[in-house]
Amino acid sequence: MLNGVGFLIILGCVFGSFILAGGKMDIILHALPHEMMAIAGAAVGAFIVSNSMATVKKAGRGIVRSFKAGKWKAQDYKDLLTLMFTVLSTFKKGGATMLEPHLDAPEESSLFTPYPRLLKDHHLIEFICDYLRMMTVNFEDPHQLEAAMDADIEKHHHEEAGPQHALQVVADGLPALGIVAAVLGVIKTMGSIDQPTEILGAMIGGALVGTFLGVLLAYCVVGPLAAKLMETIEADAKPFFIAKTAIVAYAQNQPVQVAIEIARRMTPSDYAPSFQQLETALDEAKNGLNPATA
């Protein structure tokens, strides 16, 4: 929705100012189809040539994703902190023997199933389960655990950011493709040099539409979409850092509740539950634990 509003403002102000200044839209409208064909066609073709099919598909999904806000809401962050509290409490009280069944099948676990939105993020759940499982084997060196988690997060972020980088490369190249279209228009104009001045003027104006479109698409369409996609990717990566912070703090022999409080401070400010809100959620989680884990 917000993207749509932004694009309407861009088009309204750019073309509105042109019309108010006495510009003639018929020249732009006449040149628009073939100039757009040259620029967009060259951009799509170059994009396909320079990327794998997997990246092309992910970029398509990324464009759709850039029109959406980050998928994590305030309740989701509170649920994640509560989940980390319950699993770490279970580990502390029952050890690896009690926790491992939950890690082997989180979709059937009484610890994980109260949070269906979290379960939908398979990468996050696998990340949590893998490192909790690693911690049940050996966590004598929390620094090694933290380094491994950082490397895993970096790998996941690099893969997620690949399509965004590809889109940004297209945005960076669009002004040059606009020049290509403009040069073709100039070549066409030079082939009609014997025509009257008013015709030549219209043809030169049409050629310049190519340069205009290349710059407009680069800095007002594709570039902003790539930037919005990166913002969304970074927002969706926050839960990984929160889970990492809780696990590492516990591995450093912090009490479970202290580890969760440290993780709470990693939550984005706009979505972070207050200390009291989290306390209430953790109290409810404590009451919900079965006798074997309470």
PyMOL commands that set and color helices and strands:
alter all, ss='L'
color gray80, all
select helices_A, chain A and resi 2-20+25-50+53-66+74-104+106-108+116-120+122-137+142-190+197-251+256-264+275-288
alter helices_A, ss='H'
color red, helices_A
deselect
rebuild
show_as cartoon
